[in-house]
Amino acid sequence: MRRTATTRTVTTDLRVEALHLWAIAPAAVGTCCVAADRGRSRAPELLVSLLMVAAMVDVALLGFIAPVGWAVALVVAALVHSAVRGRRSGAAGLDRMAVMSALGLIVMAVQVVAMAAGHAVPAHGHGGMPLAALVAATAVAYALAAAMLAVRHPGILSRLQFAGMGAATLLMAAAALV
C-alpha cells in the first residue's frame, strides 16, 4: 500500500507534536529546579526559565503569540538578563547558570524562528539548508555545553537544570528540523 502525501504530512505533524511535548518536559523540570534552589538569588533565572517554557508551550500547542513575537521577546530577555546578571556578578565573574540562561534564550529564539518557517522553508530543500544548519549547530553546541556543566557543577538541582536545558534544546531542534 502506498502512502500518500497527506499521510506523510499527518505522520510528520504527529512526530513534531510529540517532540514538542517531550521538549516541554525537561524544560519544566529545569524550571522546577530553579524554583526549588533557595541557596542563591535565582529570580532572574526563574523568570527566564518561565519565559522559555511559556514560549515552548505557546509555539507547540496554543499559538496565541506569533513565533516571531516570541523570538523578539526571547532576544530582548537575553539582553536584559545579561545586563542584570552582569551588573550583579561584578568582579566575581560571570555565573555559569546566568550565561547558559542567556544563551538558551538566543538558541530558543533561533529554534522558534525555524519552527515559524515550518513548511515554507523545508529543512531538506535548497533554501532551508542554512537555517537547518544553524538550528542544528546551535542546539548541539548548547547541549554539549549544558552536559559539561551538568557533570561538573555541584548540587543536584543545578545539574538537573543544566541537563533539562540541554535535553529540551535538542528536542526542540529536532521538532524544528522534522
VENVENFEN-V531696 format. One record per backbone hydrogen bond with DSSP energy under -1.0 kcal/mol. CO is the residue of the C=O (numbers start at 0). NH is the residue of the N-H. E is the energy in kcal/mol with one decimal. If there is no record, write none. Layout:
BEGIN
co=CO nh=NH e=E
co=CO nh=NH e=E
END
This chain:
BEGIN
co=3 nh=7 e=-2.2
co=4 nh=8 e=-2.3
co=5 nh=9 e=-2.5
co=6 nh=10 e=-2.5
co=7 nh=11 e=-2.6
co=8 nh=12 e=-2.8
co=9 nh=13 e=-2.4
co=10 nh=14 e=-2.1
co=11 nh=15 e=-2.6
co=12 nh=16 e=-2.5
co=13 nh=17 e=-2.3
co=14 nh=18 e=-2.5
co=15 nh=19 e=-2.5
co=16 nh=20 e=-2.5
co=17 nh=21 e=-2.6
co=18 nh=22 e=-2.1
co=19 nh=23 e=-1.8
co=20 nh=24 e=-1.2
co=22 nh=26 e=-1.3
co=23 nh=27 e=-2.6
co=24 nh=28 e=-2.2
co=25 nh=29 e=-2.5
co=26 nh=30 e=-2.1
co=27 nh=31 e=-2.3
co=28 nh=32 e=-2.1
co=29 nh=33 e=-2.0
co=30 nh=34 e=-2.3
co=31 nh=35 e=-2.2
co=32 nh=36 e=-1.2
co=35 nh=37 e=-1.3
co=41 nh=45 e=-2.5
co=42 nh=46 e=-2.4
co=43 nh=47 e=-2.3
co=44 nh=48 e=-2.7
co=45 nh=49 e=-2.7
co=46 nh=50 e=-2.3
co=47 nh=51 e=-2.4
co=48 nh=52 e=-2.4
co=49 nh=53 e=-2.5
co=50 nh=54 e=-2.5
co=51 nh=55 e=-2.5
co=52 nh=56 e=-2.8
co=53 nh=57 e=-2.6
co=54 nh=58 e=-2.8
co=55 nh=59 e=-2.5
co=56 nh=60 e=-2.7
co=56 nh=61 e=-1.3
co=57 nh=62 e=-3.0
co=65 nh=69 e=-1.9
co=66 nh=70 e=-2.6
co=67 nh=71 e=-2.3
co=68 nh=72 e=-2.4
co=69 nh=73 e=-2.8
co=70 nh=74 e=-2.2
co=71 nh=75 e=-2.6
co=72 nh=76 e=-2.4
co=73 nh=77 e=-2.0
co=74 nh=78 e=-2.0
co=75 nh=79 e=-2.7
co=76 nh=80 e=-3.0
co=77 nh=81 e=-2.3
co=78 nh=82 e=-2.2
co=79 nh=83 e=-2.8
co=80 nh=84 e=-3.0
co=81 nh=85 e=-2.5
co=82 nh=86 e=-1.7
co=83 nh=87 e=-1.7
co=84 nh=88 e=-2.4
co=85 nh=89 e=-1.5
co=88 nh=91 e=-1.7
co=89 nh=92 e=-1.2
co=94 nh=98 e=-2.2
co=95 nh=99 e=-2.7
co=96 nh=100 e=-2.3
co=97 nh=101 e=-2.3
co=98 nh=102 e=-2.7
co=99 nh=103 e=-2.5
co=100 nh=104 e=-1.7
co=101 nh=105 e=-1.5
co=102 nh=106 e=-2.8
co=103 nh=107 e=-2.5
co=104 nh=108 e=-2.0
co=105 nh=109 e=-2.1
co=106 nh=110 e=-2.1
co=107 nh=111 e=-2.7
co=108 nh=112 e=-2.1
co=109 nh=113 e=-2.1
co=110 nh=114 e=-2.4
co=111 nh=115 e=-2.2
co=112 nh=116 e=-1.9
co=113 nh=117 e=-1.5
co=116 nh=119 e=-2.2
co=127 nh=131 e=-2.8
co=128 nh=132 e=-2.9
co=129 nh=133 e=-2.1
co=130 nh=134 e=-2.5
co=131 nh=135 e=-2.6
co=132 nh=136 e=-2.8
co=133 nh=137 e=-2.5
co=134 nh=138 e=-2.1
co=135 nh=139 e=-2.5
co=136 nh=140 e=-2.4
co=137 nh=141 e=-2.3
co=138 nh=142 e=-2.7
co=139 nh=143 e=-2.5
co=140 nh=144 e=-2.2
co=141 nh=145 e=-2.7
co=142 nh=146 e=-2.4
co=143 nh=147 e=-2.4
co=144 nh=148 e=-2.2
co=145 nh=149 e=-2.4
co=146 nh=150 e=-1.9
co=147 nh=151 e=-1.9
co=148 nh=152 e=-2.6
co=154 nh=158 e=-2.0
co=155 nh=159 e=-2.7
co=156 nh=160 e=-2.2
co=157 nh=161 e=-2.6
co=158 nh=162 e=-2.6
co=159 nh=163 e=-2.8
co=160 nh=164 e=-2.6
co=161 nh=165 e=-2.4
co=162 nh=166 e=-2.6
co=163 nh=167 e=-2.6
co=164 nh=168 e=-1.9
co=165 nh=169 e=-2.2
co=166 nh=170 e=-2.4
co=167 nh=171 e=-2.5
co=168 nh=172 e=-2.3
co=169 nh=173 e=-2.3
co=170 nh=174 e=-2.1
co=171 nh=175 e=-2.3
co=172 nh=176 e=-1.9
co=173 nh=177 e=-1.2
END
